[in-house]
Amino acid sequence: MSEQRFIDLETRLAYQDQLLQELNDAVTSQQAKIMQLDEQCKSLIARVRAIADAAPAGDSGDEMPPHY
């Protein structure tokens, strides 16, 4: 192999290493955000369940409003 071909391969490898690191950083950041959103979702579900449990047990969801 010629010297120029080695240089070209090393250059491509360096760019690929840099790109791989950038992609790894992006995936790591996205995973952290997913975990944060998952925790928020679980918290909201717990809050909605707590509100539903505190609501009166009557089945007034199907009743007609008094003005009908």
For each residue, the residues with C-beta under 8 A, 3 or more apart:
1: 5 6
2: 5 6
3: 6 7
4: 7 8
5: 1 2 8 9
6: 1 2 3 9 10
7: 3 4 10 11
8: 4 5 11 12
9: 5 6 12 13
10: 6 7 13 14
11: 7 8 14 15
12: 8 9 15 16
13: 9 10 16 17
14: 10 11 17 18
15: 11 12 18 19
16: 12 13 19 20
17: 13 14 20 21
18: 14 15 21 22
19: 15 16 22 23
20: 16 17 23 24
21: 17 18 24 25
22: 18 19 25 26
23: 19 20 26 27
24: 20 21 27 28
25: 21 22 28 29
26: 22 23 29 30
27: 23 24 30 31
28: 24 25 31 32
29: 25 26 32 33
30: 26 27 33 34
31: 27 28 34 35
32: 28 29 35 36
33: 29 30 36 37
34: 30 31 37 38
35: 31 32 38 39
36: 32 33 39 40
37: 33 34 40 41
38: 34 35 41 42
39: 35 36 42 43
40: 36 37 43 44
41: 37 38 44 45
42: 38 39 45 46
43: 39 40 46 47
44: 40 41 47 48
45: 41 42 48 49
46: 42 43 49 50
47: 43 44 50 51
48: 44 45 51 52
49: 45 46 52 53
50: 46 47 53 54
51: 47 48 54 55
52: 48 49 55
53: 49 50
54: 50 51
55: 51 52
56: 60
57:
58:
59: 62
60: 56 63
61:
62: 59
63: 60
64: 68
65: 68
66:
67:
68: 64 65
